[in-house]
Amino acid sequence: MPADPYGFDPDAARARAMLEKLRRAEKNADECGDLKPLVAAAKVPKVSRIKKRLVDAAVSIRADEPDELTFMHSVLTQCSLPTAKPEPGVLTWERRQGRAALLIEAGKVRHPRTGVWEQLGLPYGPKARMLLMHLNSEALRSGTPEIPVEDTMTAFFRRIMGKTQDGRQANMLKAQLSALAAASFHMGIAYDDHAVQVDAKVVSKFELWFERDESQRVLWPSVLRLSLDYFDSLTRYAVPLDERAVAALAHSALALDMYCWLAQRLHRVPQGKSQFVPWTALQEQFGQHYQRIRDFRRDFLNLLKQVKTAYPEAIFDANVKGMTLWQSPPPVRKRLISLSSPKFLDLKAEEI
């Protein structure tokens, strides 16, 4: 606001008042050793850990190409794992979206001391998604389906979360990794004249470690081997993702699902055309646990802003009717995909 004809500048006056307030607060802080009045006077905005991750990722993604890639199977970018913990007794999960279909069956593991087959639950939530991305990525990088989980998982989650997991989080990771290892996946992709289906466990072999204290027992796969059927399918239908974006969205299973979906979908929209997806279809794909579509739409739109931050080149629009998609560059350029085996260098975007 400019100064008035009498020379009074409101902005300058407010600045002087704020400066004087800070001086008084600083004096009080020096006298009593309490910094709270100074912080309150400065009105320093609080930045949450999630917002900081999003801002840091946005700056990095806009400035540089990714140093680390991660991968998700194309079917699982369209038909997701459960976002939240399923109700007790729910041991199967089925999703259909477009030409993709997914059926997951929770598995059992045999306790080495009791000999009892123990029922595990379905994998769910953001940790299960990130674990699966990690397994996919390690297998594709090494060119082998056998993965030394203990040697690689700590480093992966330190990059994703920015810190080493504490005991509670480590236990949650181990439980989700065990659920993934024991579950059976049935994935199908339909084409105009044929269909491709994979019926296999994602993991064909895994070692389990049981704590001696039964009250604190945690299943811990130390070495995993992806099934050959899943591994072969992954080499042909892997969607490359920017690990920085995954880290920025790691707080939300729904946000990760939205990012993965856009990563495999937007670059396939025909040039010069758009594709419209109504809210009913979006809720069917992403909001299975929402009773009211308006609640889903509210949360989806809020998370969509975060996804846009992590995928700045994504071109889309959302309104009261639904979401419109336009062709956009994928988050990872094909030239950046460098895998150890020549067989995997032919990974084509149009196959996804």
C-alpha positions as CSV (number, residue, x, y, z in Angstrom):
1,M,0.0,0.0,0.0
2,P,1.5,3.4,-1.0
3,A,2.1,6.3,1.4
4,D,-0.8,8.7,1.7
5,P,-0.6,12.4,0.8
6,Y,0.7,13.3,4.3
7,G,3.6,10.9,4.0
8,F,2.3,8.1,6.1
9,D,3.4,4.6,4.8
10,P,1.2,1.9,6.4
11,D,3.6,-0.9,5.4
12,A,6.6,0.9,6.9
13,A,4.6,1.5,10.0
14,R,3.7,-2.2,10.3
15,A,7.3,-3.1,9.8
16,R,8.5,-0.7,12.5
17,A,5.9,-2.1,14.9
18,M,6.9,-5.7,14.1
19,L,10.6,-4.8,14.6
20,E,9.9,-3.1,18.0
21,K,7.9,-6.2,19.0
22,L,10.8,-8.5,18.1
23,R,13.2,-6.3,20.1
24,R,11.1,-6.5,23.2
25,A,10.6,-10.2,22.8
26,E,14.4,-10.7,22.2
27,K,15.1,-8.7,25.4
28,N,12.7,-10.8,27.4
29,A,14.3,-13.9,25.9
30,D,17.7,-12.8,27.0
31,E,16.6,-12.0,30.5
32,C,14.7,-15.3,31.2
33,G,16.2,-17.6,28.7
34,D,12.9,-18.5,27.1
35,L,12.7,-18.3,23.3
36,K,9.0,-18.9,23.0
37,P,8.1,-15.2,23.1
38,L,10.6,-14.5,20.4
39,V,9.2,-17.2,18.1
40,A,5.6,-16.1,18.8
41,A,6.4,-12.5,18.0
42,A,8.1,-13.5,14.8
43,K,5.1,-15.6,13.8
44,V,7.4,-18.2,12.2
45,P,5.2,-20.5,10.2
46,K,5.4,-24.2,11.1
47,V,6.4,-26.4,8.3
48,S,5.4,-30.0,8.7
49,R,7.7,-32.9,7.8
50,I,5.4,-33.8,4.9
51,K,5.4,-30.3,3.5
52,K,9.1,-30.1,3.8
53,R,9.6,-33.3,1.9
54,L,7.2,-32.2,-0.9
55,V,9.0,-28.8,-1.2
56,D,12.4,-30.4,-1.3
57,A,11.3,-33.0,-3.8
58,A,9.7,-30.4,-6.0
59,V,12.9,-28.3,-6.1
60,S,15.1,-31.3,-6.8
61,I,12.8,-32.8,-9.5
62,R,12.5,-29.6,-11.4
63,A,16.3,-29.0,-11.3
64,D,17.8,-32.4,-12.0
65,E,17.2,-35.9,-13.4
66,P,16.7,-38.6,-10.8
67,D,19.7,-40.4,-9.4
68,E,17.6,-43.4,-8.2
69,L,14.7,-45.1,-10.0
70,T,12.1,-47.4,-8.6
71,F,9.6,-49.6,-10.5
72,M,6.1,-50.8,-10.2
73,H,4.3,-53.5,-12.2
74,S,1.9,-52.0,-14.7
75,V,-1.1,-53.9,-13.4
76,L,-0.4,-52.7,-9.9
77,T,-0.4,-49.1,-11.2
78,Q,-4.0,-49.6,-12.2
79,C,-5.2,-52.1,-9.6
80,S,-3.8,-51.2,-6.3
81,L,-3.2,-53.0,-3.0
82,P,-5.6,-52.2,-0.1
83,T,-4.9,-48.6,1.1
84,A,-5.9,-49.4,4.7
85,K,-5.8,-52.5,6.9
86,P,-8.6,-54.9,5.7
87,E,-11.3,-56.0,8.2
88,P,-10.5,-59.1,10.3
89,G,-11.0,-62.3,8.3
90,V,-10.7,-60.6,4.9
91,L,-8.1,-62.7,3.1
92,T,-8.7,-61.9,-0.6
93,W,-8.6,-58.6,-2.5
94,E,-9.9,-58.1,-6.0
95,R,-9.7,-55.1,-8.3
96,R,-10.5,-54.4,-11.9
97,Q,-9.6,-51.3,-13.9
98,G,-9.8,-50.9,-17.7
99,R,-8.0,-53.9,-19.2
100,A,-6.2,-54.8,-16.0
101,A,-7.3,-57.1,-13.2
102,L,-5.8,-58.1,-9.9
103,L,-6.6,-60.8,-7.3
104,I,-4.5,-61.2,-4.1
105,E,-4.9,-64.0,-1.7
106,A,-3.3,-63.8,1.8
107,G,-0.8,-66.6,2.5
108,K,0.4,-68.7,5.4
109,V,3.8,-69.4,6.8
110,R,5.0,-72.4,8.8
111,H,6.5,-71.6,12.2
112,P,9.9,-73.4,12.5
113,R,9.4,-74.4,16.1
114,T,5.7,-75.2,16.4
115,G,5.2,-76.5,12.9
116,V,1.9,-74.7,12.7
117,W,0.9,-72.9,9.5
118,E,0.1,-69.3,10.6
119,Q,-2.3,-67.2,8.6
120,L,-0.9,-63.8,7.6
121,G,-3.0,-60.9,6.4
122,L,-3.1,-59.0,3.1
123,P,-0.3,-56.5,2.4
124,Y,-1.7,-53.0,2.6
125,G,-0.8,-49.3,3.1
126,P,2.1,-47.2,1.9
127,K,4.8,-49.4,3.3
128,A,3.6,-52.5,1.4
129,R,3.7,-50.4,-1.8
130,M,7.2,-49.1,-1.2
131,L,8.5,-52.5,-0.2
132,L,7.2,-53.9,-3.5
133,M,8.8,-51.1,-5.4
134,H,12.0,-51.9,-3.7
135,L,11.9,-55.6,-4.5
136,N,11.0,-54.8,-8.1
137,S,13.9,-52.3,-8.4
138,E,16.5,-54.5,-6.8
139,A,15.6,-57.4,-9.1
140,L,15.7,-55.3,-12.2
141,R,18.9,-53.6,-11.3
142,S,20.8,-56.9,-10.5
143,G,19.2,-58.9,-13.3
144,T,18.4,-61.7,-10.9
145,P,15.2,-62.5,-9.0
146,E,17.1,-63.2,-5.7
147,I,17.2,-60.2,-3.4
148,P,19.3,-59.8,-0.2
149,V,16.6,-57.8,1.6
150,E,18.6,-57.1,4.8
151,D,21.5,-55.7,2.9
152,T,19.4,-53.3,0.8
153,M,16.2,-52.4,2.7
154,T,17.7,-50.2,5.3
155,A,19.5,-48.0,2.8
156,F,16.3,-47.8,0.7
157,F,14.1,-46.6,3.5
158,R,16.8,-44.2,4.7
159,R,16.6,-42.6,1.3
160,I,12.8,-42.6,1.2
161,M,12.2,-41.5,4.8
162,G,15.3,-39.5,5.4
163,K,16.1,-41.5,8.6
164,T,16.7,-45.0,9.9
165,Q,13.5,-46.7,10.9
166,D,12.8,-47.0,14.6
167,G,11.8,-50.3,16.3
168,R,8.0,-49.8,15.8
169,Q,8.3,-48.8,12.2
170,A,10.8,-51.7,11.5
171,N,8.2,-54.1,13.0
172,M,5.6,-52.7,10.7
173,L,7.9,-53.1,7.7
174,K,8.7,-56.7,8.6
175,A,5.0,-57.6,8.9
176,Q,4.2,-56.0,5.5
177,L,7.2,-57.7,3.9
178,S,6.1,-61.0,5.3
179,A,2.6,-60.5,4.0
180,L,3.9,-59.7,0.5
181,A,6.2,-62.7,0.5
182,A,3.4,-65.1,1.5
183,A,0.6,-63.7,-0.7
184,S,-0.4,-65.1,-4.1
185,F,-1.0,-62.6,-6.9
186,H,-3.1,-63.1,-10.0
187,M,-2.7,-60.4,-12.6
188,G,-4.3,-60.1,-16.0
189,I,-4.1,-57.7,-18.9
190,A,-6.7,-57.9,-21.7
191,Y,-6.0,-56.9,-25.3
192,D,-8.3,-56.8,-28.3
193,D,-7.5,-60.2,-29.6
194,H,-5.8,-61.9,-26.6
195,A,-5.1,-61.7,-22.8
196,V,-2.0,-62.1,-20.7
197,Q,-2.4,-63.6,-17.2
198,V,0.2,-64.3,-14.5
199,D,-0.9,-66.6,-11.6
200,A,2.0,-66.7,-9.2
201,K,3.3,-65.6,-5.9
202,V,5.4,-62.5,-6.3
203,V,7.9,-64.2,-4.0
204,S,8.7,-67.9,-4.5
205,K,11.3,-68.3,-1.7
206,F,11.9,-66.4,1.5
207,E,13.7,-67.0,4.7
208,L,12.0,-66.2,8.0
209,W,13.5,-65.2,11.3
210,F,11.4,-65.6,14.4
211,E,12.2,-63.7,17.6
212,R,12.8,-65.9,20.6
213,D,10.3,-63.9,22.7
214,E,6.9,-65.1,21.4
215,S,5.2,-62.0,22.6
216,Q,7.4,-59.9,20.4
217,R,7.8,-62.3,17.5
218,V,8.2,-60.6,14.1
219,L,8.4,-62.4,10.8
220,W,11.5,-61.2,8.9
221,P,12.3,-62.4,5.4
222,S,16.1,-61.9,5.1
223,V,16.5,-63.3,1.6
224,L,13.7,-63.2,-1.0
225,R,13.5,-64.7,-4.5
226,L,10.9,-63.4,-6.9
227,S,9.0,-66.1,-8.7
228,L,10.2,-66.6,-12.3
229,D,6.7,-65.9,-13.7
230,Y,6.4,-62.6,-11.8
231,F,10.0,-61.6,-12.6
232,D,9.6,-62.3,-16.3
233,S,6.3,-60.3,-16.3
234,L,8.0,-57.5,-14.4
235,T,10.8,-57.2,-17.0
236,R,8.1,-56.6,-19.7
237,Y,5.6,-54.5,-17.8
238,A,7.6,-52.4,-15.3
239,V,6.7,-48.7,-14.9
240,P,9.8,-46.6,-14.0
241,L,9.2,-44.0,-11.2
242,D,11.3,-41.2,-9.7
243,E,12.3,-42.3,-6.2
244,R,12.3,-38.7,-5.0
245,A,8.6,-38.5,-5.9
246,V,7.9,-41.7,-4.0
247,A,9.7,-40.4,-1.0
248,A,7.7,-37.2,-1.1
249,L,4.4,-39.1,-1.2
250,A,5.4,-41.9,1.2
251,H,3.0,-40.7,3.9
252,S,-0.1,-41.7,1.8
253,A,-1.0,-45.0,0.0
254,L,-3.6,-43.1,-2.0
255,A,-1.1,-40.5,-3.1
256,L,1.3,-43.2,-4.2
257,D,-1.4,-44.9,-6.1
258,M,-2.4,-41.7,-7.9
259,Y,1.3,-41.0,-8.8
260,C,1.8,-44.5,-10.2
261,W,-1.4,-44.3,-12.2
262,L,-0.5,-41.0,-13.8
263,A,3.0,-42.2,-14.4
264,Q,1.8,-45.1,-16.6
265,R,-1.3,-43.3,-18.0
266,L,-0.4,-39.8,-19.1
267,H,2.3,-40.6,-21.7
268,R,-0.2,-42.9,-23.5
269,V,-2.9,-40.3,-24.0
270,P,-2.9,-39.5,-27.8
271,Q,-1.2,-36.3,-28.8
272,G,-3.6,-33.5,-29.2
273,K,-6.5,-35.3,-27.5
274,S,-7.7,-35.6,-24.0
275,Q,-9.2,-38.4,-21.9
276,F,-12.0,-37.7,-19.4
277,V,-12.4,-39.9,-16.2
278,P,-15.6,-39.2,-14.2
279,W,-15.6,-39.1,-10.4
280,T,-17.5,-42.4,-10.2
281,A,-14.8,-44.2,-12.1
282,L,-12.1,-42.5,-10.0
283,Q,-13.8,-43.5,-6.8
284,E,-14.2,-47.1,-8.0
285,Q,-10.5,-47.2,-8.7
286,F,-9.0,-45.3,-5.8
287,G,-11.7,-44.8,-3.1
288,Q,-13.1,-48.2,-2.3
289,H,-13.3,-47.5,1.4
290,Y,-15.2,-44.2,1.0
291,Q,-18.9,-44.2,1.6
292,R,-19.6,-40.8,0.1
293,I,-18.2,-39.6,-3.2
294,R,-17.9,-36.0,-1.9
295,D,-15.6,-37.1,0.8
296,F,-13.5,-39.0,-1.7
297,R,-13.4,-36.1,-4.1
298,R,-12.3,-33.7,-1.3
299,D,-9.4,-36.0,-0.2
300,F,-8.5,-36.9,-3.8
301,L,-8.2,-33.2,-4.8
302,N,-6.1,-32.4,-1.8
303,L,-3.7,-35.2,-2.6
304,L,-3.7,-34.4,-6.3
305,K,-2.0,-31.1,-5.4
306,Q,0.8,-33.1,-3.7
307,V,1.1,-35.5,-6.6
308,K,1.4,-32.5,-9.0
309,T,4.2,-31.2,-6.8
310,A,6.0,-34.6,-7.2
311,Y,5.2,-34.9,-10.9
312,P,5.4,-31.3,-12.2
313,E,5.2,-32.2,-15.9
314,A,1.9,-34.0,-15.4
315,I,-0.9,-32.2,-17.4
316,F,-4.4,-32.7,-16.1
317,D,-7.4,-30.8,-14.8
318,A,-10.1,-31.7,-12.2
319,N,-13.5,-30.2,-11.8
320,V,-16.9,-31.1,-10.3
321,K,-17.5,-33.7,-13.1
322,G,-14.2,-35.5,-13.0
323,M,-10.6,-35.4,-14.3
324,T,-9.3,-34.6,-17.7
325,L,-5.9,-36.0,-18.8
326,W,-3.6,-34.8,-21.5
327,Q,-0.4,-36.3,-22.9
328,S,2.5,-35.6,-20.6
329,P,6.1,-36.7,-20.5
330,P,6.6,-39.7,-18.1
331,P,8.3,-38.9,-14.8
332,V,11.3,-40.9,-16.0
333,R,12.7,-40.6,-19.5
334,K,13.3,-43.8,-21.3
335,R,17.0,-42.9,-21.9
336,L,17.5,-42.9,-18.1
337,I,16.4,-46.5,-17.7
338,S,19.6,-48.5,-17.6
339,L,19.3,-52.1,-16.3
340,S,22.0,-54.6,-16.0
341,S,20.8,-57.2,-18.5
342,P,20.5,-56.3,-22.2
343,K,17.1,-58.1,-22.2
344,F,15.7,-55.3,-20.0
345,L,17.1,-52.4,-22.1
346,D,14.2,-52.9,-24.6
347,L,11.6,-51.8,-22.0
348,K,9.2,-49.8,-24.1
349,A,6.7,-47.3,-22.8
350,E,4.1,-48.5,-25.3
351,E,4.2,-51.9,-23.7
352,I,3.1,-50.5,-20.3
